[in-house]
């Protein structure tokens, strides 16, 4: 199975890409994907994902196929073939 990952803002800067496609196993969850991405993208990505916050300390939001995972099964939400996971750090303004 394949899933598309889209990165926004500061997370895009850490990964060096806007989007990538990764191969996952059947029954994989959002948590499984984040573990794969943490290994691939290194310590800065790992720290951010582990803390659940971006470098400003604001909550990171995850959407799977257009739905916030907090409205599904959280990090245990299963991902399907050709799903899209969007990792969104909050936007701060002033």
C-alpha positions in Angstrom: 0.0 0.0 0.0 1.0 3.6 -0.6 0.2 6.8 1.2 0.9 10.4 0.3 2.3 12.6 3.0 2.0 16.4 2.7 4.0 18.7 4.8 3.3 22.3 5.6 5.2 25.3 7.0 8.0 24.5 9.4 7.6 20.7 8.9 8.2 21.2 5.2 11.5 23.0 6.1 12.6 20.1 8.3 11.8 17.4 5.7 13.0 19.4 2.7 9.9 18.5 0.7 6.3 19.4 0.3 5.1 15.9 -0.4 6.2 12.3 -0.6 4.8 8.9 -1.2 5.8 6.0 1.1 5.0 2.4 1.1 3.2 1.0 4.2 1.8 -2.4 5.3 -1.8 -3.3 5.3 -3.5 -2.2 8.5 -0.9 0.6 9.2 -2.0 3.4 11.5 -1.1 7.1 11.6 1.3 6.2 14.5 3.0 3.6 12.3 3.5 6.2 9.5 5.0 8.7 12.0 7.5 6.1 13.2 8.6 5.5 9.6 8.9 9.2 8.9 10.8 9.9 12.1 13.4 7.4 11.1 13.6 8.9 7.6 13.7 12.6 8.5 15.9 12.6 11.6 16.0 14.1 15.1 14.3 17.5 14.5 11.3 15.7 13.0 11.4 13.1 15.7 11.4 15.7 18.5 8.5 17.6 16.9 6.4 14.5 16.4 7.2 13.1 19.8 6.2 16.4 21.6 3.2 16.9 19.4 4.1 20.5 19.0 6.0 22.6 16.5 9.1 24.7 17.3 6.9 27.5 18.7 5.2 25.0 21.1 1.9 25.0 19.3 -0.1 21.9 18.7 0.4 19.9 15.4 -2.7 18.8 13.6 -3.0 15.7 11.5 -5.6 15.1 8.7 -6.1 11.7 7.1 -8.1 11.9 3.9 -9.5 15.3 4.8 -10.5 14.4 8.4 -8.8 15.5 11.6 -7.6 12.4 13.4 -8.9 13.7 16.7 -12.4 13.1 15.2 -11.4 9.5 14.2 -9.3 7.1 16.3 -6.4 9.5 16.9 -3.0 8.1 16.2 -4.6 4.6 16.0 -6.6 5.6 12.9 -6.0 3.1 10.1 -4.7 4.3 6.8 -5.8 2.8 3.5 -4.1 2.5 0.1 -3.7 5.9 -1.5 -4.7 7.8 1.6 -3.3 11.2 2.2 -1.8 12.3 5.5 -1.4 16.0 6.0 0.8 17.2 8.8 -0.1 20.8 9.7 1.7 23.0 12.3 -0.6 25.7 13.5 -0.4 29.1 11.8 0.4 32.0 14.1 -0.4 35.5 13.2 -0.4 38.9 14.6 
